[in-house]
Amino acid sequence: MAGLWWQQLILVMCGGALGAAGRFWLGGALLRRLGEGIPWGTLAANMIGSFAIGFLAVWLEGRGSHALYWRAFLIVGVLGGLTTYSSLMLECLLFARTDRNALMLGYLATTLVLGLALVWLGARSSAWIRPPM
């Protein structure tokens, strides 16, 4: 059992590095293209992650013991490194401290509502295209 845990930990660490690098790249790319009025990179990372985690959670269901490794790498690692809840909260604090409360509430509501819709859509998409077991 200890070997399984270490293997999963290494997969989580490698996936987390990839997810964090992806978030860094996405944030920079969107900042250059869309400007700094709204933290588009954080929003995009959270929305992509919401869809992907819903999709993968359903796609990997009942896939046997090897699915544990894929969950560790993709869901906990890559998506854990990509999605940015703590960054979202910091950005809300910064909005509030600069007296942009309306923008903060809109950004937070968009993130939560759209994220919930996308996790549901990801799960439904996976269930729709996944071959029956």
Secondary structure, DSSP 8 states (H G I E B T S, - for coil): -HHHHHHHHHHHHHHHHHHHHHHHHHHHHHHHHH-SSS-HHHHHHHHHHHHHHHHHHHHTTT--THHHHHIIIIIIIIIHHH--HHHHHHHHHHHHHTT-HHHHHHHHHHHHHHHHHHHHHHHHHHHHHS---
